[in-house]
Amino acid sequence: MSHKPYGMICPITRACEILEPRWTIPILVGLWNGATKFNDLRREVGSISPALLSKRLKDLETMGFVERVSDPATGSVDYIRTEAAVALEPALNALAQWAQCYIEAEAALCTASVSSLMWGMRKSFDHAALPNRRVVLQFRFSDPDLDYDTYWALVQPGADAEICTSIPGFDVDLFVETDRTSLLGILLGRTTIARELASGQLFLSGDALLARTMPRWIKLSDYAQVDGIAPLPGVRGRAANAANRRLIDPQVALAGPMRRSHALMGP
């Protein structure tokens, strides 16, 4: 990290010099979210190559923000935050709250990685609000140029939710058609499920009860509770093209043959 310092006599600018290299804050946030394994960090962070993540982790270890913990018995490696990184939580939390209020919603949401969004969805289901059985949800994204535009979530009592990139060997209970801006906007409190349905940004079909109770079983981010959040506009590109799409009635169940294959999300 050889670059000319700002030269200002100010602790804030010195902190910026240390934290500003690309991927520093996203990696620290991924660790804050509980990821300790290399591949889990890749999923949390998003569009970062394995080589670059490895380099940045070494940099953060040198800087005193990350500790690398190896288990000689198993060969496994975990990455944990140091006291210096944990002490950054209030500052990062304040940045997140500022962003929710002062960064225009579409600009804040449109660059999110769909794969990272769906990886994070594992923690976004309230099991207690879902039926006490296996529930299969299909999420289809209309965003262009995606490696995967369709994901499946398997939510079962007493188990962590699983995210798949191939059709699982079970019938789908609820079909969700959306885009990254709409779904992430819902999770971050920039909009609501009701608003997205009404504006044509979100389409639901399948199990009528699951569709009706979606606001109960989708868990929002803690930052959705921030006062003064800048909301998403009601009409965006997806709604403008809705007339050219097949509109889906949330009360009508779809039926049809399904292929049988199963693959959990990989790195």
Buried (B, 14 or more C-beta within 10 A) or exposed (E): EEEEEEEEEEEEEEEEBEBEBEBBBBBBBBBBEEBBEBEBBBBBBBEBEEEEBEEBBEBBBEBEBBBEEEEEEEEEEBBEBBEEBEEBEEEBEEEBBEBBEEEEBBEBBBEBBBBBBBBBBBEBBEBEEBBEEBBBBBBBBBBEEBEEBBBBBBBBEEEEBBBBBBBBEBEBBBBBBBBBBBBBBBBBBBBBBEBBBEBBBBBBBBBBEBBEBBEEBBBBBEBBEBEEBBEBEEEBEBBEEBEEEEEBEBEEBEEEEEEEEBEEBEE
